[in-house]
Amino acid sequence: MKHPSKAPMPDAVARFRAGQMPPPVFEAVVQMADAERELGRLRPLASAEDQGDRETVLALYAQADKTVSSHAERVGSHLRSLS
């Protein structure tokens, strides 16, 4: 889930990208980022409560991923086939 070599995105680029997405997709992207942070915070299988929290966060991530995946990215999507 985490991409360690990922460079930070400039604020202007993030605002432009967010402006091109429908609101439900943008909310799902934010929810995915929150879930990734939460998964990094949880200790792997430390207790039954942590395991339950981890499963809840994974379910939220999967739901948001489904929303994001259903949206065709239009801006620059044709350039992906060239790389």
C-alpha positions in Angstrom: 0.0 0.0 0.0 2.8 2.4 0.8 5.1 3.7 -1.9 8.4 4.6 -0.3 9.9 6.1 -3.5 6.8 8.4 -4.0 7.8 12.0 -4.3 5.6 14.6 -2.5 3.1 16.3 -4.8 3.2 20.1 -4.9 0.1 21.8 -3.5 -0.9 23.4 -6.8 -0.8 20.1 -8.6 -2.8 18.5 -5.8 -5.5 21.2 -6.1 -5.7 20.9 -9.9 -6.0 17.1 -9.6 -8.7 17.4 -6.9 -10.6 19.8 -9.1 -10.8 17.3 -11.9 -12.4 14.6 -9.8 -16.0 14.2 -8.9 -16.6 14.9 -5.2 -17.3 11.3 -4.2 -14.1 10.1 -5.8 -12.1 12.9 -4.1 -13.6 11.9 -0.8 -12.6 8.3 -1.5 -9.0 9.3 -2.3 -8.9 11.2 1.1 -10.3 8.2 2.9 -7.7 5.9 1.3 -4.9 8.2 2.4 -6.4 8.3 6.0 -6.6 4.5 6.0 -3.0 4.1 4.9 -1.9 6.4 7.7 -4.0 4.4 10.2 -2.6 1.1 9.0 0.9 2.4 9.5 0.0 3.3 13.1 -1.5 0.0 14.1 0.8 -2.7 15.4 0.5 -6.0 13.5 -1.8 -8.3 15.4 -0.8 -7.0 18.8 -4.2 -7.7 20.4 -7.7 -8.7 19.4 -8.8 -5.0 19.5 -5.9 -4.0 17.2 -6.8 -6.8 14.8 -10.4 -5.7 14.8 -9.3 -2.1 14.1 -7.1 -3.3 11.3 -9.9 -5.2 9.7 -12.2 -2.2 9.9 -9.5 0.1 8.3 -8.9 -2.5 5.6 -12.6 -2.6 4.8 -12.8 1.2 4.6 -9.7 1.2 2.3 -11.3 -1.5 0.1 -14.6 0.4 -0.2 -12.7 3.7 -1.1 -10.5 1.8 -3.6 -13.6 0.4 -5.3 -15.0 4.0 -5.7 -11.7 5.3 -7.0 -11.3 2.3 -9.4 -14.7 2.9 -10.9 -13.8 6.4 -12.0 -11.9 6.7 -15.2 -9.1 9.2 -14.8 -9.3 11.5 -17.8 -6.5 14.0 -17.4 -3.3 12.4 -18.8 -4.7 8.9 -18.7 -3.7 8.4 -22.4 -0.1 9.0 -21.4 0.1 6.0 -19.2 0.2 3.7 -22.2 3.3 5.4 -23.5 5.5 4.7 -20.4 
